[in-house]
Amino acid sequence: MLIYSSSTPSNDLKRILGKMLIDDVSQVVKGDDLILKFGNKLCARLRKNGDQQHYISSKLRELARLVLETRRCCDSVSSLTDFVSPKNFDFVIEAVTELSDGMKTMEQ
């Protein structure tokens, strides 16, 4: 279960975090306990599948961009953990819509 894993980055995750571009997105990744726990789980699960550093980094950055976009919509959201609060549901949906619309624009 994700909840019981440690938010302290594993050695594999530390390597991935160390290679990330230093920007707002990577700062959210490094400062969000739930994103770090997810990263640890991905590292543990994908270790057997060869070099998956780029994939893991991409997934962590996707979550961080979602957190950043949700913060623009709602001041009460500070981390991924706040997403499970029912009062933030509409803000999360709004952020997902904004991000997906942005992706559609980039593809065109």
C-alpha positions as CSV (number, residue, x, y, z in Angstrom):
1,M,0.0,0.0,0.0
2,L,1.2,3.5,-0.8
3,I,0.2,4.9,2.6
4,Y,2.7,2.8,4.5
5,S,5.7,3.5,2.4
6,S,8.4,6.0,3.4
7,S,8.5,9.5,2.0
8,T,12.3,9.4,2.4
9,P,13.7,9.0,-1.1
10,S,15.3,5.6,-1.8
11,N,18.8,5.6,-3.4
12,D,17.2,5.0,-6.8
13,L,14.8,7.9,-6.4
14,K,17.6,10.2,-5.2
15,R,19.4,9.5,-8.5
16,I,16.3,10.4,-10.4
17,L,15.6,13.5,-8.4
18,G,19.2,14.6,-8.8
19,K,18.9,14.5,-12.6
20,M,15.7,16.5,-12.7
21,L,15.7,20.0,-14.2
22,I,15.6,22.5,-11.3
23,D,12.3,24.4,-11.7
24,D,9.0,24.9,-9.9
25,V,7.8,21.4,-10.9
26,S,10.9,19.6,-9.5
27,Q,10.6,21.6,-6.3
28,V,7.0,20.4,-5.8
29,V,8.2,16.8,-6.5
30,K,10.9,17.1,-3.9
31,G,8.7,18.7,-1.3
32,D,5.6,16.6,-1.5
33,D,5.5,13.5,0.7
34,L,2.9,11.6,-1.3
35,I,4.7,12.2,-4.6
36,L,7.9,10.9,-3.0
37,K,6.1,7.8,-1.7
38,F,4.7,7.2,-5.2
39,G,8.2,7.6,-6.6
40,N,9.6,5.1,-4.1
41,K,6.9,2.6,-5.1
42,L,7.6,3.1,-8.8
43,C,11.3,2.6,-8.3
44,A,10.8,-0.6,-6.3
45,R,8.3,-2.0,-8.8
46,L,10.2,-1.0,-12.0
47,R,13.7,-1.9,-10.8
48,K,13.3,-5.3,-12.4
49,N,12.3,-3.8,-15.7
50,G,15.6,-2.2,-16.5
51,D,16.3,1.5,-16.7
52,Q,13.0,3.3,-16.1
53,Q,14.4,6.6,-14.8
54,H,12.9,8.7,-17.5
55,Y,9.4,7.1,-17.1
56,I,9.5,7.6,-13.3
57,S,10.7,11.2,-13.6
58,S,7.9,11.9,-16.1
59,K,5.2,10.5,-13.8
60,L,6.4,12.4,-10.8
61,R,6.5,15.6,-12.9
62,E,3.0,15.0,-14.1
63,L,1.7,14.8,-10.5
64,A,3.7,17.9,-9.6
65,R,2.2,19.9,-12.5
66,L,-1.3,18.8,-11.4
67,V,-0.5,20.1,-7.9
68,L,0.8,23.4,-9.3
69,E,-2.3,23.9,-11.5
70,T,-4.6,23.0,-8.6
71,R,-2.9,25.6,-6.4
72,R,-3.7,28.2,-9.0
73,C,-7.4,27.4,-8.7
74,C,-7.5,26.9,-4.9
75,D,-5.4,28.4,-2.1
76,S,-6.3,25.5,0.3
77,V,-4.4,22.9,-1.8
78,S,-0.7,22.7,-0.9
79,S,0.1,19.1,-1.7
80,L,-1.2,15.9,-3.4
81,T,-2.6,14.8,0.0
82,D,-5.1,17.7,-0.2
83,F,-6.6,16.1,-3.3
84,V,-8.5,13.5,-1.2
85,S,-10.5,16.2,0.6
86,P,-14.0,16.3,-0.9
87,K,-14.1,20.1,-0.6
88,N,-11.2,20.2,-3.2
89,F,-12.8,17.9,-5.7
90,D,-14.0,20.6,-8.0
91,F,-10.7,22.4,-8.0
92,V,-8.9,19.2,-8.9
93,I,-11.3,18.6,-11.8
94,E,-10.7,22.1,-13.0
95,A,-6.9,21.7,-12.9
96,V,-7.1,18.4,-14.7
97,T,-9.2,20.0,-17.4
98,E,-6.8,22.9,-17.7
99,L,-3.8,20.6,-18.0
100,S,-5.5,18.4,-20.6
101,D,-6.6,21.4,-22.7
102,G,-3.0,22.6,-22.6
103,M,-1.8,19.2,-23.8
104,K,-4.3,19.3,-26.7
105,T,-3.1,22.8,-27.7
106,M,0.5,21.6,-27.7
107,E,-0.3,18.6,-29.9
108,Q,-1.9,20.8,-32.6
